[in-house]
Amino acid sequence: TTKKILRDTMANRLPKRILAKPKDGFPTDMIIWLRQSRMKALILEMVTDSSSFTSRYLKPAFVSKLVREHFSGDQPHDFLIWELFSLETWHSVYSSGVRTVRASNQIRIS
């Protein structure tokens, strides 16, 4: 059981159905966002840049294949696309000291 202390503390104040309820996530628009053409352009630009983490440490051809599969709808790679985006953003900010990701979409990451 999660949050045992909180549940024990609130046992006399909340109905049992609330105390026994399993943990719920909350809906987000992340999946929709990760499939937009703006995100495709940004990810492709980020992973193909010569200073990208992908270009330096991963296999760019494989990463490009994942991106193509995801955005064509052939194979959803939502988690991997998010991880690539996060990794490239982190690398851009903390490794090279760049505070803004340059993209044709003009999305700022600072």
Number of C-alpha atoms within 10 A of each C-alpha: 7 8 9 10 9 10 17 11 10 13 13 9 10 11 10 12 8 10 16 10 8 10 9 6 6 5 7 8 7 10 14 9 13 21 18 11 12 15 17 19 13 18 22 16 16 23 24 16 14 11 14 21 21 22 16 12 8 12 10 17 13 11 19 16 10 18 22 17 14 19 19 12 10 10 12 18 19 18 11 14 21 15 12 19 19 12 16 21 22 17 17 21 16 11 12 11 10 15 14 14 18 15 15 10 11 11 13 10 13 9
